[in-house]
Amino acid sequence: MTLRLISSRDNPQYKQLKQLATSSQARRKQAKTLLDGVHLCQAWLQHRGKPELCIVGESARSHAEVAAVLHQCEILNSDCVVLPDSLFSSLSQVEQGVSLLFVIGTPENATLPQLNQLCVLIDAVQDPGNLGSILRTTAAAGIKHVVCSERTVFAWSPKVLRAGMGAHFQLDIIEDADLKSLITTSTVPVYATDLHANQSIYAVDLTQPCAWLFGNEGKGVSDELLSCVSARLNIPQAIGVESLNVAAAAAVCLFEQKRQCEHKL
């Protein structure tokens, strides 16, 4: 396979790649993002297919997994470029990783007219690792739909993508949504986690479709949204211990629901 070589930092395409790697604003404006590392690139090929561009560091060309990815890109007729390692390192945020990147288009932001099925709502989660973990848990629990408020970190940023470990490609993710409007018109129950709630998640029948609402790391779900939900639920824990991290709380709730559904069968 023939790879185009980009050897200069002044190359216009390289400058565009550098913008994608360093600027969230550029990623949103161009509706593109970077997948960093072999695992994410393999997951994209498996679930979504052809990337817009494949980028490989010169020293990684002989790596067996990279060679396999390049072969698949060749079959898909994807554009591929090779960079000297010094140029590639300015694009990657992964230390001591395998030098492989994909450029992909971020999905167009769809609208959701009504909550009528099992889904996860995200209110103002700011940490990329937390959001990525929630997305990974959501996919693992067999849930397909995630709706994020405008105050939530960009779901397709490289850091969120790395934390999601490929879960993005199995989910329908809607961003910048008006959660209050969706919750007030929902045809399924909406449950919010709340440390001070009186009702435990273990005391609720979770075998029917619902929407789960998870909130900001420090403040939790906003009071405005809490006032609209069907019920506030707590996760029982030891006295005197800080509340669970939002990603951990999401995992407990989603897999308690999965447990109940499987037990019912």
TORVEXKE-631649 format. One record per residue: x, y, z of N, C-alpha, C, O in turn; residue in three letters. Coordinates in steps of 0.1 Angstrom, whole numbers. Atoms other than C-alpha are relative to their C-alpha. Layout:
% residues N
[site [X; Y; Z]; [X; Y; Z]; [X; Y; Z]; [X; Y; Z]; 'Ala'],
...
This chain:
% residues 265
[site [8; -12; 0]; [0; 0; 0]; [9; 12; 0]; [19; 13; 7]; 'Met'],
[site [-8; -13; 1]; [13; 35; -9]; [-6; 10; 10]; [-18; 13; 9]; 'Thr'],
[site [4; -10; -10]; [12; 60; 19]; [6; 14; -4]; [17; 15; -8]; 'Leu'],
[site [-6; -14; 2]; [15; 98; 13]; [8; 4; 12]; [4; 2; 23]; 'Arg'],
[site [-9; -5; -10]; [43; 113; 32]; [-2; 15; 2]; [-1; 23; -7]; 'Leu'],
[site [0; -14; -4]; [39; 146; 51]; [12; 2; 9]; [12; -4; 20]; 'Ile'],
[site [-13; -1; -7]; [73; 157; 63]; [2; 14; 6]; [11; 17; 13]; 'Ser'],
[site [-2; -14; -5]; [68; 195; 70]; [-12; 4; 9]; [-23; 2; 6]; 'Ser'],
[site [10; -6; -9]; [50; 213; 98]; [-8; 10; -7]; [-19; 14; -2]; 'Arg'],
[site [7; -11; 8]; [40; 239; 72]; [-10; -6; -10]; [-17; 2; -16]; 'Asp'],
[site [10; 6; 9]; [20; 214; 52]; [-14; 4; 4]; [-18; 3; 16]; 'Asn'],
[site [13; -5; -4]; [-16; 228; 51]; [-9; -11; 6]; [-16; -9; 16]; 'Pro'],
[site [8; 10; -6]; [-31; 194; 59]; [5; -3; 14]; [-3; -6; 23]; 'Gln'],
[site [-5; 2; -13]; [-8; 189; 88]; [-5; 11; 10]; [-8; 8; 21]; 'Tyr'],
[site [5; -11; -9]; [-18; 223; 102]; [-15; -2; 4]; [-18; 1; 15]; 'Lys'],
[site [14; 3; -3]; [-54; 213; 99]; [-1; -11; 11]; [-10; -11; 20]; 'Gln'],
[site [0; 11; -10]; [-47; 181; 118]; [4; 5; 14]; [-1; 1; 24]; 'Leu'],
[site [-4; -6; -13]; [-29; 201; 145]; [-11; 7; 7]; [-12; 7; 19]; 'Lys'],
[site [12; -7; -6]; [-60; 222; 150]; [-10; -10; 6]; [-15; -8; 17]; 'Gln'],
[site [9; 10; -6]; [-81; 191; 154]; [5; -6; 13]; [-3; -9; 22]; 'Leu'],
[site [-6; 7; -12]; [-57; 177; 179]; [0; 9; 12]; [0; 5; 24]; 'Ala'],
[site [-2; -9; -12]; [-55; 208; 201]; [-12; 9; 3]; [-12; 16; 13]; 'Thr'],
[site [11; -10; -2]; [-88; 228; 197]; [-14; -6; -1]; [-18; -12; -11]; 'Ser'],
[site [14; 5; -1]; [-123; 218; 208]; [-8; 8; -10]; [-17; 3; -16]; 'Ser'],
[site [8; -9; 9]; [-136; 248; 188]; [2; -5; -14]; [-8; -5; -22]; 'Gln'],
[site [-2; 5; 13]; [-120; 235; 157]; [-7; -13; -3]; [-12; -15; -14]; 'Ala'],
[site [7; 13; 2]; [-134; 200; 162]; [-15; 3; -2]; [-21; -4; -11]; 'Arg'],
[site [14; -2; 2]; [-169; 214; 166]; [-3; 7; -13]; [-12; 4; -20]; 'Arg'],
[site [2; -7; 12]; [-165; 238; 137]; [1; -9; -13]; [-7; -7; -22]; 'Lys'],
[site [-2; 9; 11]; [-152; 212; 113]; [-8; -13; 0]; [-9; -20; -9]; 'Gln'],
[site [8; 12; -2]; [-175; 185; 127]; [9; -13; -3]; [5; -22; -9]; 'Ala'],
[site [-9; 11; 1]; [-145; 162; 128]; [8; -2; 14]; [8; 7; 22]; 'Lys'],
[site [-8; 2; -12]; [-124; 146; 156]; [10; -11; -3]; [11; -17; -14]; 'Thr'],
[site [-11; 9; 1]; [-94; 123; 161]; [-2; -12; 9]; [-6; -11; 21]; 'Leu'],
[site [0; 12; -8]; [-94; 87; 172]; [15; -4; 2]; [22; -5; -8]; 'Leu'],
[site [-14; 1; -3]; [-61; 80; 189]; [3; -14; 5]; [-2; -18; 16]; 'Asp'],
[site [-4; 13; -4]; [-46; 45; 191]; [-7; -11; -7]; [-17; -10; -14]; 'Gly'],
[site [4; 12; 7]; [-51; 10; 177]; [-14; -4; 4]; [-23; -7; -5]; 'Val'],
[site [13; 6; -4]; [-81; 0; 198]; [-12; 9; -6]; [-21; 3; -11]; 'His'],
[site [11; -8; 5]; [-103; 30; 188]; [-1; -1; -15]; [-12; -1; -20]; 'Leu'],
[site [1; 1; 14]; [-94; 27; 152]; [-6; -13; -4]; [-14; -14; -14]; 'Cys'],
[site [6; 13; 3]; [-102; -10; 152]; [-15; 0; 2]; [-23; -5; -5]; 'Gln'],
[site [14; -1; -4]; [-135; -3; 169]; [-8; 8; -11]; [-19; 4; -14]; 'Ala'],
[site [7; -7; 10]; [-144; 23; 143]; [-2; -8; -13]; [-12; -8; -19]; 'Trp'],
[site [1; 8; 12]; [-136; 0; 114]; [-11; -11; 2]; [-18; -14; -7]; 'Leu'],
[site [9; 10; -3]; [-157; -27; 131]; [-15; 5; 0]; [-24; -2; -6]; 'Gln'],
[site [14; -4; -2]; [-188; -6; 138]; [-4; 11; -10]; [-16; 11; -13]; 'His'],
[site [4; -11; 9]; [-187; 23; 114]; [6; 0; -14]; [1; 5; -23]; 'Arg'],
[site [-6; 2; 13]; [-164; 14; 86]; [11; 10; -4]; [21; 12; 4]; 'Gly'],
[site [-11; -8; 6]; [-142; 38; 65]; [2; 13; 8]; [-7; 21; 10]; 'Lys'],
[site [-4; -13; -6]; [-124; 67; 83]; [2; 10; -12]; [4; 7; -23]; 'Pro'],
[site [-4; -11; 10]; [-119; 101; 65]; [14; -1; -3]; [18; 2; -15]; 'Glu'],
[site [-14; 0; 2]; [-82; 98; 70]; [7; -9; 10]; [3; -9; 22]; 'Leu'],
[site [-9; 8; -9]; [-57; 73; 85]; [13; 6; 0]; [19; 10; -10]; 'Cys'],
[site [-13; -6; -2]; [-25; 87; 99]; [8; -9; 8]; [4; -14; 19]; 'Ile'],
[site [-9; 9; -7]; [4; 66; 110]; [14; 6; 2]; [19; 12; -8]; 'Val'],
[site [-13; -4; -3]; [37; 74; 126]; [10; -9; -7]; [7; -21; -9]; 'Gly'],
[site [-9; 8; 8]; [67; 62; 106]; [5; -12; 7]; [6; -23; 1]; 'Glu'],
[site [-5; 12; -7]; [80; 39; 133]; [-10; -11; 2]; [-7; -22; 6]; 'Ser'],
[site [11; 10; -3]; [46; 22; 137]; [-4; -8; -13]; [-13; -17; -12]; 'Ala'],
[site [5; 7; 12]; [43; 10; 101]; [2; -15; 0]; [-6; -22; -6]; 'Arg'],
[site [-3; 15; -1]; [58; -24; 109]; [-7; -7; 12]; [-6; -19; 13]; 'Ser'],
[site [8; 6; -11]; [36; -29; 140]; [-11; -9; -6]; [-18; -4; -15]; 'His'],
[site [9; 9; 6]; [14; -59; 133]; [-14; 5; 0]; [-21; 3; -10]; 'Ala'],
[site [14; -5; -1]; [-19; -44; 145]; [-2; 12; -9]; [-12; 14; -15]; 'Glu'],
[site [1; -11; 9]; [-12; -12; 126]; [0; -4; -14]; [-8; 1; -22]; 'Val'],
[site [0; 5; 13]; [-4; -31; 95]; [-13; -6; -4]; [-18; -4; -16]; 'Ala'],
[site [13; 5; 2]; [-37; -49; 98]; [-10; 11; -3]; [-19; 10; -11]; 'Ala'],
[site [9; -11; 1]; [-56; -16; 102]; [3; 6; -14]; [-7; 10; -21]; 'Val'],
[site [-4; -6; 13]; [-37; -2; 71]; [-6; -8; -11]; [-10; -3; -21]; 'Leu'],
[site [5; 9; 11]; [-47; -32; 51]; [-15; 2; -1]; [-20; 2; -12]; 'His'],
[site [14; -2; 1]; [-84; -27; 60]; [-3; 13; -6]; [-12; 15; -14]; 'Gln'],
[site [2; -14; 6]; [-81; 10; 51]; [2; -1; -15]; [-5; 6; -23]; 'Cys'],
[site [-2; 1; 15]; [-67; 0; 17]; [-12; -7; -6]; [-15; -3; -17]; 'Glu'],
[site [12; 7; 6]; [-96; -24; 11]; [-12; 10; -1]; [-19; 10; -11]; 'Ile'],
[site [11; -10; 0]; [-120; 5; 20]; [3; 12; -8]; [-5; 21; -9]; 'Leu'],
[site [-5; -11; 8]; [-100; 29; -2]; [0; 13; 8]; [-4; 24; 3]; 'Asn'],
[site [-2; -12; -9]; [-93; 53; 27]; [13; 7; -3]; [23; 1; -7]; 'Ser'],
[site [-12; -8; 2]; [-69; 81; 23]; [9; -2; 13]; [5; -2; 24]; 'Asp'],
[site [-10; 3; -11]; [-37; 73; 44]; [12; 9; -2]; [17; 10; -13]; 'Cys'],
[site [-12; -7; 0]; [-7; 94; 53]; [9; -5; 11]; [5; -10; 21]; 'Val'],
[site [-10; 4; -10]; [25; 87; 71]; [8; 13; 5]; [11; 21; -4]; 'Val'],
[site [-7; -12; -5]; [42; 113; 94]; [13; -5; 7]; [13; -16; 13]; 'Leu'],
[site [-11; 2; -9]; [77; 114; 109]; [-4; 0; 15]; [-14; 7; 18]; 'Pro'],
[site [4; 1; -14]; [75; 105; 146]; [-1; 13; 7]; [-9; 15; 16]; 'Asp'],
[site [-1; -13; -7]; [84; 140; 156]; [-13; 8; -3]; [-18; 16; 6]; 'Ser'],
[site [13; -7; 3]; [53; 154; 138]; [-12; -7; 6]; [-21; -1; 10]; 'Leu'],
[site [11; 7; -6]; [30; 126; 149]; [-2; 3; 15]; [-13; 4; 20]; 'Phe'],
[site [1; -2; -15]; [38; 132; 186]; [-7; 13; 3]; [-12; 14; 14]; 'Ser'],
[site [7; -13; -3]; [24; 167; 183]; [-15; -2; -2]; [-23; 7; 3]; 'Ser'],
[site [14; 3; 2]; [-10; 152; 173]; [-6; -9; 11]; [-18; -8; 14]; 'Leu'],
[site [5; 10; -9]; [-13; 124; 198]; [1; 5; 15]; [10; 11; 19]; 'Ser'],
[site [0; -3; -14]; [-22; 128; 235]; [2; -13; 8]; [1; -12; 21]; 'Gln'],
[site [-2; 13; -6]; [-14; 92; 243]; [15; -2; 2]; [23; -3; -8]; 'Val'],
[site [-14; 2; -3]; [20; 87; 260]; [4; -15; -2]; [-3; -24; 3]; 'Glu'],
[site [-5; 14; 2]; [39; 56; 248]; [-10; -9; -7]; [-10; -21; -5]; 'Gln'],
[site [10; 8; 7]; [10; 46; 226]; [6; -4; -14]; [17; 0; -18]; 'Gly'],
[site [-3; 3; 14]; [11; 31; 191]; [-4; 11; -9]; [-16; 16; -8]; 'Val'],
[site [2; -13; 8]; [13; 59; 165]; [-10; -3; -11]; [-6; -5; -23]; 'Ser'],
[site [10; 2; 9]; [-20; 55; 148]; [-12; 9; 3]; [-16; 9; 15]; 'Leu'],
[site [11; -9; -2]; [-48; 80; 143]; [-10; -1; -11]; [-6; -4; -23]; 'Leu'],
[site [10; -1; 10]; [-81; 82; 124]; [-6; 14; 1]; [-8; 19; 12]; 'Phe'],
[site [8; -12; 0]; [-98; 114; 114]; [-14; -5; -4]; [-16; -12; -14]; 'Val'],
[site [14; 4; 3]; [-136; 108; 115]; [-9; 12; 0]; [-6; 22; 7]; 'Ile'],
[site [10; -10; -2]; [-166; 130; 110]; [-9; -3; 12]; [-13; -14; 14]; 'Gly'],
[site [9; 2; -11]; [-187; 135; 141]; [-14; 0; -5]; [-18; 8; -14]; 'Thr'],
[site [14; 1; 5]; [-223; 125; 137]; [-8; 13; 1]; [-6; 21; 10]; 'Pro'],
[site [8; -12; -1]; [-248; 153; 129]; [-9; -1; 12]; [-14; -12; 16]; 'Glu'],
[site [7; 0; -12]; [-266; 163; 160]; [-15; -1; -2]; [-21; 9; -7]; 'Asn'],
[site [14; 2; 2]; [-301; 148; 158]; [-8; 6; 11]; [-3; 11; 21]; 'Ala'],
[site [9; -4; -11]; [-331; 159; 178]; [-9; -11; 4]; [-11; -21; -3]; 'Thr'],
[site [8; 11; -5]; [-352; 138; 200]; [-13; 7; 5]; [-14; 14; 15]; 'Leu'],
[site [13; -7; -4]; [-389; 149; 201]; [-6; -4; 13]; [-13; 4; 19]; 'Pro'],
[site [6; 5; -13]; [-398; 128; 231]; [7; -11; 6]; [13; -20; -2]; 'Gln'],
[site [-6; 12; -7]; [-385; 104; 257]; [-10; -11; 0]; [-21; -9; 7]; 'Leu'],
[site [10; 10; 0]; [-403; 72; 250]; [6; -14; 0]; [0; -24; -3]; 'Asn'],
[site [-7; 12; 0]; [-377; 45; 254]; [12; 1; 10]; [15; 11; 15]; 'Gln'],
[site [-11; 0; -10]; [-348; 34; 277]; [11; 8; -5]; [16; 7; -17]; 'Leu'],
[site [-11; -8; 4]; [-321; 60; 276]; [7; 6; 13]; [2; 5; 24]; 'Cys'],
[site [-8; -7; -11]; [-295; 80; 297]; [1; 14; -4]; [4; 18; -15]; 'Val'],
[site [-1; -14; 1]; [-296; 117; 302]; [12; 5; 8]; [14; 1; 20]; 'Leu'],
[site [-12; -5; -6]; [-265; 136; 311]; [-1; 15; 2]; [-2; 23; -7]; 'Ile'],
[site [1; -14; -3]; [-267; 170; 329]; [13; 6; 5]; [17; 4; 17]; 'Asp'],
[site [-12; -8; -4]; [-235; 191; 330]; [11; -8; 5]; [18; -3; 14]; 'Ala'],
[site [-12; 8; -3]; [-210; 163; 334]; [12; 7; -7]; [12; 8; -20]; 'Val'],
[site [-11; -8; 6]; [-177; 182; 328]; [13; -8; -2]; [21; -4; -11]; 'Gln'],
[site [-13; 8; 1]; [-149; 156; 332]; [-1; -9; -11]; [-10; -18; -12]; 'Asp'],
[site [1; 9; 12]; [-141; 138; 299]; [1; -14; 4]; [-6; -23; -2]; 'Pro'],
[site [-1; 13; -4]; [-131; 107; 318]; [-13; -6; 6]; [-17; -17; 3]; 'Gly'],
[site [13; 4; -5]; [-164; 106; 336]; [-10; -3; -11]; [-17; -13; -11]; 'Asn'],
[site [10; 2; 11]; [-185; 111; 305]; [4; -13; -8]; [-5; -21; -12]; 'Leu'],
[site [-4; 11; 8]; [-165; 85; 286]; [-3; -13; 7]; [-8; -23; 1]; 'Gly'],
[site [3; 12; -8]; [-169; 60; 314]; [-15; -3; 1]; [-20; -14; 0]; 'Ser'],
[site [15; 2; 1]; [-207; 66; 315]; [-4; -6; -13]; [-13; -14; -14]; 'Ile'],
[site [4; 5; 13]; [-209; 60; 278]; [4; -14; -2]; [-4; -22; -7]; 'Leu'],
[site [-5; 14; 1]; [-189; 28; 281]; [-9; -9; 8]; [-13; -20; 3]; 'Arg'],
[site [9; 8; -8]; [-212; 16; 309]; [-13; -1; -7]; [-20; -12; -7]; 'Thr'],
[site [13; 0; 7]; [-243; 26; 289]; [0; -11; -11]; [-10; -19; -12]; 'Thr'],
[site [-1; 10; 11]; [-232; 5; 259]; [0; -14; 6]; [-6; -23; 1]; 'Ala'],
[site [-2; 13; -6]; [-222; -24; 282]; [-14; -5; 6]; [-16; -17; 6]; 'Ala'],
[site [13; 3; -6]; [-257; -23; 298]; [-10; -3; -11]; [-22; -6; -8]; 'Ala'],
[site [9; 3; 11]; [-273; -27; 264]; [-9; 12; -4]; [-19; 10; -10]; 'Gly'],
[site [8; -12; 3]; [-287; 9; 262]; [6; 7; -12]; [18; 8; -13]; 'Ile'],
[site [-4; -5; 12]; [-285; 26; 229]; [0; 16; -1]; [7; 22; -9]; 'Lys'],
[site [2; -14; 2]; [-295; 62; 235]; [5; 9; 12]; [2; 5; 23]; 'His'],
[site [-5; -9; -10]; [-277; 90; 253]; [-3; 14; -4]; [-1; 18; -15]; 'Val'],
[site [4; -14; 3]; [-289; 126; 255]; [8; 9; 10]; [7; 8; 22]; 'Val'],
[site [-8; -8; -8]; [-265; 153; 268]; [-5; 15; 0]; [-9; 20; -11]; 'Cys'],
[site [3; -14; 0]; [-273; 189; 279]; [11; 8; -6]; [22; 3; -8]; 'Ser'],
[site [-10; -8; 6]; [-255; 218; 264]; [12; 3; 10]; [23; 7; 5]; 'Glu'],
[site [-10; -3; -10]; [-235; 222; 297]; [10; -12; 2]; [19; -12; 10]; 'Arg'],
[site [-8; 12; -1]; [-220; 187; 292]; [12; 1; -9]; [11; 6; -20]; 'Thr'],
[site [-12; 0; 9]; [-184; 182; 278]; [-3; -6; -13]; [-11; -15; -14]; 'Val'],
[site [2; 5; 14]; [-183; 175; 241]; [3; -15; -1]; [15; -19; 3]; 'Phe'],
[site [-2; 15; 0]; [-188; 138; 237]; [10; -5; -9]; [15; -16; -7]; 'Ala'],
[site [-9; 5; 10]; [-166; 135; 207]; [15; 5; 1]; [22; 5; -8]; 'Trp'],
[site [-13; -5; -2]; [-135; 151; 222]; [10; -13; 1]; [5; -23; 6]; 'Ser'],
[site [-9; 12; -1]; [-104; 128; 221]; [1; -6; 14]; [2; -18; 15]; 'Pro'],
[site [-1; 6; -14]; [-103; 124; 259]; [-12; -8; 3]; [-11; -19; 9]; 'Lys'],
[site [12; 8; -3]; [-139; 113; 261]; [0; -13; -9]; [-4; -23; -4]; 'Val'],
[site [0; 11; 9]; [-134; 90; 231]; [9; -11; 6]; [6; -23; 6]; 'Leu'],
[site [-9; 10; -5]; [-104; 73; 248]; [-6; -6; 13]; [-5; -19; 14]; 'Arg'],
[site [6; 5; -12]; [-123; 69; 281]; [-12; -9; -4]; [-15; -19; 3]; 'Ala'],
[site [11; 9; 5]; [-153; 54; 261]; [4; -13; -6]; [-4; -22; -7]; 'Gly'],
[site [-5; 13; 5]; [-131; 27; 246]; [-8; -6; -12]; [-10; -18; -13]; 'Met'],
[site [8; 5; 12]; [-152; 25; 214]; [-15; 0; 2]; [-22; -4; -7]; 'Gly'],
[site [14; 1; -3]; [-186; 27; 231]; [-8; 10; -9]; [-19; 7; -12]; 'Ala'],
[site [7; -10; 8]; [-195; 58; 211]; [-5; -6; -13]; [-16; -2; -17]; 'His'],
[site [4; 5; 13]; [-197; 38; 179]; [-12; -10; 1]; [-17; -14; -9]; 'Phe'],
[site [12; 9; -2]; [-225; 16; 194]; [-12; 8; 6]; [-22; 2; 9]; 'Gln'],
[site [11; -8; -6]; [-246; 45; 207]; [-5; 11; -9]; [2; 15; -19]; 'Leu'],
[site [6; -12; 7]; [-269; 72; 194]; [2; 11; 11]; [-5; 11; 21]; 'Asp'],
[site [-3; -10; -10]; [-256; 103; 212]; [-5; 14; -6]; [-2; 18; -17]; 'Ile'],
[site [5; -13; 3]; [-275; 136; 211]; [6; 10; 10]; [6; 8; 22]; 'Ile'],
[site [-6; -10; -8]; [-258; 167; 224]; [-8; 13; 0]; [-17; 15; -9]; 'Glu'],
[site [6; -14; -1]; [-269; 203; 234]; [-16; -1; 1]; [-22; 7; -5]; 'Asp'],
[site [14; 2; -1]; [-304; 190; 243]; [-6; 8; 11]; [0; 11; 21]; 'Ala'],
[site [8; -7; -11]; [-331; 208; 263]; [-6; -11; 9]; [-17; -16; 6]; 'Asp'],
[site [4; 11; -8]; [-334; 182; 290]; [-13; 3; 8]; [-21; -7; 9]; 'Leu'],
[site [13; -3; -7]; [-362; 200; 309]; [-12; -3; -9]; [-21; -9; -4]; 'Lys'],
[site [11; 2; 9]; [-384; 199; 279]; [-2; -15; -3]; [-14; -19; -3]; 'Ser'],
[site [1; 15; 2]; [-377; 162; 273]; [-6; -7; 12]; [-14; -16; 11]; 'Leu'],
[site [5; 6; -12]; [-383; 153; 309]; [-15; 2; 2]; [-22; -7; 6]; 'Ile'],
[site [14; -4; -3]; [-416; 172; 312]; [-10; -7; -10]; [-22; -7; -7]; 'Thr'],
[site [9; 6; 10]; [-430; 155; 281]; [3; -15; -2]; [-3; -22; -11]; 'Thr'],
[site [-4; 14; 1]; [-415; 120; 287]; [-12; -9; 2]; [-21; -6; 10]; 'Ser'],
[site [10; 10; -2]; [-438; 90; 283]; [5; -12; 8]; [-2; -22; 10]; 'Thr'],
[site [-5; 11; -9]; [-415; 68; 304]; [5; 7; 13]; [8; 19; 13]; 'Val'],
[site [-5; -6; -13]; [-405; 74; 341]; [15; 5; -2]; [23; -1; -9]; 'Pro'],
[site [-14; -6; 0]; [-374; 96; 346]; [5; -1; 14]; [-1; 5; 23]; 'Val'],
[site [-6; 2; -14]; [-352; 86; 376]; [13; 8; 1]; [22; 7; -8]; 'Tyr'],
[site [-12; -8; -2]; [-325; 109; 390]; [7; -6; 13]; [0; -9; 23]; 'Ala'],
[site [-7; 3; -12]; [-298; 99; 415]; [1; 12; 9]; [4; 23; 4]; 'Thr'],
[site [0; -10; -9]; [-299; 119; 446]; [4; -6; 14]; [-3; -14; 19]; 'Asp'],
[site [-6; 6; -13]; [-278; 112; 478]; [-10; 1; 11]; [-10; -7; 20]; 'Leu'],
[site [9; -3; -11]; [-306; 127; 500]; [-14; -6; -3]; [-23; -4; 5]; 'His'],
[site [13; 6; 3]; [-335; 107; 484]; [-3; -10; 10]; [6; -17; 16]; 'Ala'],
[site [4; 10; -9]; [-355; 84; 506]; [-2; -14; -6]; [-2; -24; 1]; 'Asn'],
[site [3; 13; 7]; [-361; 57; 480]; [12; -6; -6]; [20; 1; -13]; 'Gln'],
[site [-12; 7; 5]; [-334; 32; 472]; [-3; -6; -14]; [-14; -9; -18]; 'Ser'],
[site [1; 6; 14]; [-328; 20; 436]; [-4; -15; 1]; [-10; -20; -8]; 'Ile'],
[site [2; 14; -2]; [-331; -15; 450]; [-15; -3; 4]; [-19; -14; 4]; 'Tyr'],
[site [14; 2; -3]; [-368; -9; 460]; [-9; 4; -11]; [-21; 4; -9]; 'Ala'],
[site [8; -4; 11]; [-380; 2; 426]; [0; -11; -11]; [10; -17; -14]; 'Val'],
[site [1; 10; 11]; [-392; -20; 398]; [6; 7; -13]; [0; 17; -18]; 'Asp'],
[site [-7; -6; 11]; [-368; -12; 370]; [0; -9; -13]; [8; -8; -22]; 'Leu'],
[site [1; 9; 12]; [-380; -39; 345]; [-7; 6; -12]; [-7; 0; -22]; 'Thr'],
[site [6; -7; 11]; [-398; -13; 324]; [9; 11; -5]; [18; 16; 2]; 'Gln'],
[site [-9; -11; 5]; [-382; 13; 301]; [-1; 12; 8]; [-12; 16; 13]; 'Pro'],
[site [0; -13; -7]; [-372; 45; 318]; [12; 8; -5]; [20; 4; -14]; 'Cys'],
[site [-11; -9; 3]; [-348; 74; 314]; [8; 3; 13]; [2; 6; 24]; 'Ala'],
[site [-8; -3; -11]; [-319; 78; 338]; [7; 13; -1]; [12; 17; -12]; 'Trp'],
[site [-5; -14; 0]; [-307; 113; 347]; [12; 0; 10]; [10; -2; 22]; 'Leu'],
[site [-12; -2; -8]; [-271; 118; 360]; [6; 14; -2]; [5; 20; -13]; 'Phe'],
[site [-3; -15; 0]; [-257; 152; 369]; [15; 3; 3]; [23; -6; 4]; 'Gly'],
[site [-13; -6; -2]; [-226; 173; 375]; [8; -6; 11]; [2; -10; 21]; 'Asn'],
[site [-8; 7; -9]; [-197; 159; 394]; [-1; 7; 14]; [-1; 0; 24]; 'Glu'],
[site [0; -7; -13]; [-198; 186; 422]; [-14; 2; 5]; [-17; 0; 17]; 'Gly'],
[site [14; -5; -5]; [-235; 198; 423]; [-10; -11; -3]; [-22; -9; 3]; 'Lys'],
[site [11; 10; 3]; [-253; 167; 410]; [-10; 5; -10]; [-7; 15; -18]; 'Gly'],
[site [11; -5; 9]; [-285; 171; 390]; [-5; 13; 4]; [-7; 15; 16]; 'Val'],
[site [5; -14; -4]; [-297; 207; 389]; [-14; -1; 7]; [-22; -10; 4]; 'Ser'],
[site [12; 0; -7]; [-326; 215; 412]; [-12; 2; -10]; [-23; -4; -8]; 'Asp'],
[site [10; -2; 10]; [-346; 226; 381]; [-4; -13; -6]; [-16; -15; -8]; 'Glu'],
[site [4; 13; 6]; [-344; 192; 366]; [-5; -10; 10]; [-14; -18; 7]; 'Leu'],
[site [5; 8; -11]; [-348; 174; 399]; [-15; 2; 2]; [-22; -8; 6]; 'Leu'],
[site [14; -3; -3]; [-382; 191; 403]; [-9; -6; -11]; [-21; -7; -9]; 'Ser'],
[site [9; 5; 11]; [-394; 175; 370]; [0; -15; -1]; [-8; -21; -8]; 'Cys'],
[site [-1; 15; 2]; [-384; 138; 374]; [-11; -7; 7]; [-18; -2; 15]; 'Val'],
[site [11; 9; -6]; [-407; 109; 383]; [4; -4; 14]; [-5; -5; 22]; 'Ser'],
[site [-4; 4; -14]; [-386; 99; 413]; [15; 3; 2]; [23; 2; -8]; 'Ala'],
[site [-15; -1; -4]; [-353; 106; 431]; [3; -13; 7]; [-4; -17; 16]; 'Arg'],
[site [-4; 12; -6]; [-334; 75; 440]; [14; 1; 6]; [22; 8; 0]; 'Leu'],
[site [-14; 0; -6]; [-304; 69; 463]; [6; -14; -2]; [-1; -24; -3]; 'Asn'],
[site [-8; 12; 0]; [-277; 43; 462]; [5; -2; 14]; [13; 5; 19]; 'Ile'],
[site [-4; 2; -13]; [-274; 29; 497]; [15; -2; 2]; [21; -9; -6]; 'Pro'],
[site [-15; 1; -3]; [-238; 33; 511]; [3; 2; 14]; [-6; 6; 22]; 'Gln'],
[site [-4; -1; -14]; [-219; 33; 543]; [-1; 15; 5]; [2; 24; -3]; 'Ala'],
[site [1; -13; -6]; [-225; 62; 566]; [14; 7; 1]; [24; 1; 5]; 'Ile'],
[site [-12; -8; -2]; [-199; 90; 566]; [9; -1; -12]; [20; 5; -11]; 'Gly'],
[site [-8; 1; 12]; [-186; 82; 531]; [-5; 10; -10]; [-17; 11; -12]; 'Val'],
[site [4; -9; 11]; [-186; 107; 503]; [-8; -7; -11]; [-7; -20; -12]; 'Glu'],
[site [9; 6; 11]; [-211; 101; 475]; [9; -6; -11]; [20; -2; -13]; 'Ser'],
[site [-7; 7; 11]; [-201; 79; 446]; [3; 10; -11]; [-5; 19; -14]; 'Leu'],
[site [-3; -7; 12]; [-184; 94; 416]; [-12; -3; -10]; [-18; -13; -10]; 'Asn'],
[site [12; 1; 8]; [-211; 100; 389]; [1; -12; -10]; [-9; -18; -13]; 'Val'],
[site [-2; 11; 9]; [-196; 74; 366]; [-3; -13; 7]; [-9; -23; 2]; 'Ala'],
[site [3; 12; -8]; [-197; 48; 394]; [-14; -1; 3]; [-20; -12; 3]; 'Ala'],
[site [14; 0; -3]; [-232; 58; 403]; [-8; -5; -12]; [-18; -13; -11]; 'Ala'],
[site [7; 5; 12]; [-243; 53; 367]; [1; -15; -2]; [-8; -21; -6]; 'Ala'],
[site [-2; 14; 2]; [-228; 19; 366]; [-8; -8; 10]; [-14; -19; 6]; 'Ala'],
[site [8; 7; -10]; [-246; 8; 398]; [-15; 0; -5]; [-21; -11; -5]; 'Val'],
[site [14; -1; 4]; [-280; 20; 385]; [-3; -8; -13]; [-12; -15; -13]; 'Cys'],
[site [3; 7; 13]; [-277; 7; 349]; [1; -15; 2]; [-7; -22; -5]; 'Leu'],
[site [-2; 14; -1]; [-265; -27; 360]; [-10; -6; 10]; [-13; -18; 10]; 'Phe'],
[site [12; 5; -9]; [-292; -30; 388]; [-12; -2; -9]; [-19; -12; -8]; 'Glu'],
[site [11; 1; 10]; [-317; -24; 360]; [2; -13; -8]; [-8; -20; -11]; 'Gln'],
[site [-3; 12; 8]; [-300; -50; 338]; [-2; -13; 8]; [-8; -23; 3]; 'Lys'],
[site [2; 12; -8]; [-300; -75; 367]; [-15; -3; 2]; [-19; -14; 1]; 'Arg'],
[site [14; 2; -2]; [-337; -70; 374]; [-7; -5; -13]; [-15; -14; -12]; 'Gln'],
[site [6; 4; 13]; [-346; -74; 337]; [4; -14; -3]; [-5; -22; -8]; 'Cys'],
[site [-4; 14; 3]; [-326; -106; 334]; [-6; -10; 10]; [-9; -21; 6]; 'Glu'],
[site [6; 9; -10]; [-340; -120; 366]; [-14; -3; -3]; [-20; -13; 0]; 'His'],
[site [14; 1; 3]; [-375; -114; 353]; [-3; -10; -11]; [-13; -16; -12]; 'Lys'],
[site [2; 9; 12]; [-369; -135; 322]; [-2; -15; 4]; [-4; -24; -4]; 'Leu'],
